[in-house]
Amino acid sequence: MFIEYVKKITVIGVGYVGLPITIELAKNNKFKVIGFDSNENRVNELNNGLDVNNEINIDRSDFKGELIFTSDNTNLDNSNIFIVTVPTPIDSTNKPDLTALMNAAKTIGESLLKTFKSESNHNEEYLIILE
């Protein structure tokens, strides 16, 4: 089954949607979990066990797997799964602002490109798409 090959899962955006997903994944001892956010203050708070949104209790004793909160893109390399939970607020005309989503896609693409280039058996077709 596919899940047997998953070693590292990255959640991009650890706000009120992404944080609970990140925490639940970290309770599984099979995965290394990366909680990525571009807001360094948010990352520092989470690393200190503080969720200023008071959505969830960050009790590391519940975690069986490894959990890293970071704003450093290099921690995303070699992730098997990316879960994107960034905001897409709407304006007064109900048009969504996709800036955060586009930034997340760029970050994932850069990580995948580095990962594929570092593997000796990479497929040239994937590299062309990612570049």
N, C-alpha and C positions, 0 to 999 in steps of 0.2 A: 504494500500500500504506500502511496505517496508520502504520507505523514512520517513514515520511517526515515525518510531522507532529509527531513527538515531539521536543520541544526540552529538556524538563526532567523528570527522574525523581527522586523522593524515596524513600529507604529510611528507614522509621521503625523505630528500634531497631538500633543498630550493635554488637551483641554477637557471639557466635560464629556466628550464622546470618547476620545482616544485614551484618556487616563484609565478608566475602568477596564477597557480592553487590554491595555498594557499590563495592568495589575493581575487580571485573571490569567493571562498567558504566563506570567512569571510564577504563578502557583504550580505550573506544570514543570516537572524536573527534566523534561526532554529538550527544552529549548533555551537558547540564549535569547533574551528579549532586549531590544533597543527601543527606548522611548525617546524619539527625536523631536525637538522643537527648536525653531529658530530664535525664540525668545530666551536669551541666556538667563535672565532673572527667574523665569519660570523653571528652567532646568535646575538652577541652584536651589530654589525652594524645594523642588521635588527631591533632590539629592539629600536635603536636610529633613525629609519626612513631612514637609508642610505642603498641603494643598490649600491655597488661599481661597479656592472656590468652595471649600468644605464639602466636596462631593464624595470623597472617599478617604478612608483611613489607610495610610501607607505604613503598614506593619511588615517590615522585611522578614520577620520570623515566619510569616506565612508563605514566603517564597521558597520554592524547591529548586527553581532554575536560577540562572544568573540574570540580573536586571541592571541595565545601565540607562540612566537618563543623560542625554547629551545634546549639544548643539553643534558638535563636531561631525561634519559629513564623513570623515574617514571611518567612523564607527559603523557606517552603513554597509561598507564593503563586505562582500560575500554573504549578504542576506539572501535567504531562500524565498522569503515572502515579505512583501511590503503591504501594509495596510495604511491607507491615507484617510486621515480624519481631520482635515483642515477646514476652516470656516469659508463659506461662500455667501457672504451677506448680500442682501438685495438692496437696490436703491429705490427711490420713490416711484420708479416706473416698473418695479419688479424685475429688473435686470440684475442677474447675479454678478458679483465681482469675483472673477476667477483667478485673480492674481496669486493667491496662496496656493491654489490647485496647480497652476502653471509652474510655480516655483518648486512645488513638491515633485512634479513630473520631471523637471530639469535635474533636481537633486538625485532622483532615482536613476535617471538615464546616465548621469555621470558616474554613479556608483556601479551600475551594471557594466558600463564601458570599461572601467578599471578592472572589474572582476573578470570579464571575458578576455581582456588583453593579457591578464596575468596567468590565465589557464593555458596549458600547452596544447590542449585539444580544442581550442576555440573554433567556432564556425564563422567564416568570413562574412556570410550573409547577415548574421546578427550584428557584427561590428559595423557594417555599412549602414544598417538601419539606425543604430545608436549614435553614430557619428553624424 
